Amino acid sequence: MTFSARPLRHIGLALAALAAMYGHANAQAPSRSTFDIEIGAAWQDRNQVQVPNDAGGTRFGLDRITGDGPFLAPRLQFSTGLAPRHELRLVAAPFGIKESGTLDQAVNFNGQRFLAGGVTAKYRFDSYRATWRYTFHDAGPWTWKAGVTGKIRDAEITLTQGGVSSTRSDTGFVPLFHLYAERRLGNRSRITFEGDALAGGRGRAIDASLRYVHDLGDRLSGFAGVRLLDGGVDGSSQYNFARFHYLTAGLQYRL
């Protein structure tokens, strides 16, 4: 299992930003807010890469170089009420892999040729999101919320072999649909589903989690669950589709 220092710096910056935004949001809307710290173990199901996505590039399995995992996958989430039934949700989800393995064939990647044999691969997919969601049902044991998410992705793929190295990076904005569902099991326990997703054209993005949450006190809850991260793009300049399965656990603090 490997994890670079870069995501830890992102977490520190995210904590400062979330704290500042909390102070502003709390001044505007005194409703209760929540802060989640999640630690995940992620297994790589697939990670197919081709850059460029034409005859000049070779399609290969990045997962065959890095292995299946598990890989460390932390996540921070903050949510606060803006008005009755309206809520703001912020997410910082850095994720990175760097492993050495073997290419079973020669690969043309991003203008460089890598020979069959030993190679080091780096894969980074950092995600930062802001969600507006609306509670359209809250009665009996069920709560349902829906909204829209704006996601900024900061992605990078690097291959290194001897003195040869090539990096393909991509930063962009992606709009997503959001859905949240909660089924209360009693006064202190509940099951929650939360997901951002969009599919169409030549790409898709899915990030969905299922959790069991148990209140440890008036303000603190613990949770455990599973997560699916799946998506990619089949564009003119690059092809990359990846899928990861997570086991997650963490704490939720109500401010």
C-alpha positions in Angstrom: 0.0 0.0 0.0 1.4 3.4 -1.0 0.3 7.0 -0.5 2.1 10.1 -1.3 2.4 13.3 0.9 0.5 15.4 -1.7 -3.0 14.2 -0.6 -2.0 15.0 3.1 -1.3 18.6 2.1 -4.6 18.7 0.3 -6.4 17.5 3.4 -4.7 20.3 5.5 -5.8 22.9 2.9 -9.3 21.4 2.8 -9.6 21.5 6.6 -8.8 25.2 6.6 -11.2 26.0 3.7 -14.0 24.0 5.2 -13.6 25.6 8.6 -13.7 29.1 7.0 -16.8 28.2 5.0 -18.4 26.7 8.0 -18.0 30.0 9.9 -19.6 31.9 7.1 -22.4 29.4 6.6 -23.2 29.2 10.3 -23.5 33.0 10.5 -26.1 32.8 7.7 -28.0 29.7 8.8 -27.8 28.5 12.4 -28.9 24.9 11.5 -26.8 22.0 12.6 -23.8 21.0 10.4 -21.9 17.7 10.1 -18.2 17.0 9.4 -17.1 13.5 8.2 -13.7 12.0 8.3 -13.6 8.8 6.2 -10.7 6.4 5.7 -11.0 3.9 2.8 -9.2 0.9 1.5 -9.6 0.9 -2.3 -9.1 -2.1 -4.6 -8.5 -1.5 -8.3 -10.9 -3.6 -10.5 -9.7 -2.1 -13.8 -7.7 0.8 -15.1 -7.3 0.9 -18.9 -5.2 3.7 -20.5 -4.4 4.8 -24.0 -2.7 8.2 -24.7 -3.2 9.4 -27.4 -6.4 7.6 -28.3 -5.5 6.7 -31.8 -2.9 4.6 -33.7 -0.1 6.6 -32.0 -1.0 5.2 -28.5 -1.0 1.7 -27.0 -3.9 0.6 -24.8 -2.6 -1.1 -21.7 -3.8 -2.0 -18.2 -2.3 0.3 -15.6 -3.7 -2.0 -12.9 -1.4 -4.8 -14.2 1.6 -2.6 -13.3 0.4 -1.2 -9.9 -1.5 -4.3 -8.7 -5.0 -4.5 -7.3 -4.3 -2.8 -3.9 -5.5 -2.1 -1.3 -4.6 1.6 -1.5 -5.3 4.2 1.1 -8.2 6.5 0.2 -9.1 9.3 2.7 -12.0 11.7 2.3 -13.4 14.7 4.1 -17.0 15.9 3.9 -18.8 18.9 5.4 -22.5 19.7 5.1 -24.5 22.6 6.5 -28.0 23.9 6.2 -28.5 27.0 4.1 -32.3 27.4 4.6 -35.2 25.0 5.4 -34.7 21.9 3.3 -31.7 23.4 1.5 -28.2 22.1 2.2 -24.6 22.7 1.1 -22.2 19.8 0.9 -18.4 20.0 0.4 -16.1 17.1 -0.4 -12.3 16.7 -0.6 -11.3 13.3 -1.9 -7.5 13.0 -2.8 -6.4 9.7 -4.2 -3.0 8.5 -5.4 -1.1 5.3 -6.4 2.6 4.9 -7.2 3.9 1.4 -7.7 6.5 -0.5 -9.8 5.7 -3.4 -11.9 6.2 -4.9 -15.4 5.0 -4.1 -18.9 4.2 -7.3 -20.8 4.6 -5.5 -24.1 6.1 -2.3 -25.5 3.8 0.7 -24.9 3.6 4.1 -26.7 2.3 6.5 -24.1 2.0 10.3 -24.5 4.7 10.5 -27.1 7.2 8.2 -25.4 8.0 4.5 -26.0 8.4 2.2 -23.1 9.8 -1.3 -23.6 8.5 -4.5 -22.1 9.9 -4.9 -18.7 10.2 -3.0 -15.4 8.3 0.3 -15.1 7.0 2.6 -12.4 3.4 3.9 -12.8 1.8 6.8 -10.9 -2.0 7.4 -11.0 -3.6 10.3 -9.2 -7.2 11.3 -9.2 -8.0 14.1 -6.7 -11.6 15.2 -6.6 -13.1 18.4 -5.0 -16.9 19.0 -5.0 -19.6 21.3 -3.9 -23.2 20.1 -3.8 -26.5 21.9 -3.4 -29.2 19.4 -2.3 -32.9 19.7 -1.4 -34.8 17.5 1.1 -37.9 16.5 -0.8 -39.1 13.8 1.6 -38.6 13.5 5.4 -41.3 11.4 7.0 -41.4 8.1 8.9 -38.1 6.2 8.7 -37.1 7.7 5.3 -35.3 10.9 4.3 -34.6 11.7 0.6 -32.5 14.5 -0.9 -31.6 15.4 -4.4 -29.5 18.1 -6.0 -26.5 18.9 -8.3 -22.8 18.7 -7.7 -20.0 20.7 -9.3 -16.8 18.6 -9.3 -13.2 19.7 -10.0 -11.0 16.8 -10.9 -7.2 16.9 -10.9 -5.8 13.8 -12.6 -2.4 12.5 -13.6 -0.9 9.4 -15.1 2.9 9.0 -15.3 5.1 6.2 -16.6 8.8 6.0 -15.7 11.4 3.6 -17.1 15.1 4.3 -16.6 15.7 7.8 -17.8 12.5 7.9 -19.8 9.4 9.5 -18.2 6.1 10.9 -19.5 3.1 12.5 -17.7 -0.4 13.1 -18.9 -2.3 15.5 -16.6 -5.9 16.7 -16.8 -7.8 19.2 -14.7 -11.4 20.0 -15.4 -14.9 20.7 -14.2 -17.7 18.1 -14.3 -21.4 18.6 -13.4 -23.1 15.7 -11.7 -26.5 14.7 -10.3 -26.7 14.0 -6.6 -28.9 11.7 -4.6 -29.1 11.0 -0.9 -31.3 8.4 0.9 -31.5 7.6 4.6 -33.4 4.7 6.3 -33.6 5.1 10.1 -33.3 1.8 12.0 -34.1 3.3 15.4 -33.1 6.2 17.6 -29.4 5.7 17.2 -28.8 3.8 13.9 -29.4 4.3 10.2 -28.4 3.2 6.7 -27.4 5.9 4.2 -26.9 6.0 0.5 -25.1 8.9 -1.1 -24.1 9.3 -4.8 -22.9 11.7 -7.5 -23.2 10.4 -11.1 -23.5 11.4 -14.7 -23.2 9.3 -17.9 -23.5 10.3 -21.5 -21.6 10.8 -24.7 -18.2 9.1 -24.4 -17.7 9.2 -20.7 -19.2 8.6 -17.3 -18.6 9.4 -13.6 -20.1 7.4 -10.6 -19.2 7.8 -6.9 -21.7 6.0 -4.7 -21.5 4.9 -1.0 -23.6 2.8 1.3 -23.0 3.2 5.1 -24.2 1.9 8.4 -24.2 4.8 10.9 -24.5 4.5 14.6 -24.6 7.4 17.1 -21.9 7.2 19.8 -23.2 10.3 21.5 -25.2 13.5 21.0 -22.6 14.8 18.6 -20.4 11.9 17.5 -21.3 8.9 15.2 -19.3 6.1 13.8 -19.8 4.5 10.4 -18.7 1.7 8.1 -19.6 0.8 4.6 -18.7 0.3 1.0 -18.0 2.7 -1.9 -17.9 2.4 -5.7 -15.8 4.8 -7.8 -16.2 4.2 -11.6 -15.7 6.4 -14.6 -13.6 7.6 -17.4 -13.5 9.2 -20.9 -13.1 7.9 -24.4 -12.0 11.1 -26.1 -9.9 12.1 -29.1 -6.8 12.7 -27.1 -7.0 10.0 -24.4 -8.8 6.9 -23.2 -9.0 6.0 -19.5 -11.6 4.0 -17.7 -11.0 3.0 -14.1 -13.1 1.2 -11.4 -12.3 1.0 -7.7 -14.2 -0.8 -4.8 -13.8 0.5 -1.3 -14.2 -0.6 2.3 -14.8 2.5 4.4 -14.9 3.5 8.0 -14.9 6.8 9.8 -16.4 9.3 12.2 -19.1 12.0 11.8 -19.2 15.0 14.1 -22.3 17.2 14.4 -21.3 20.8 15.0 
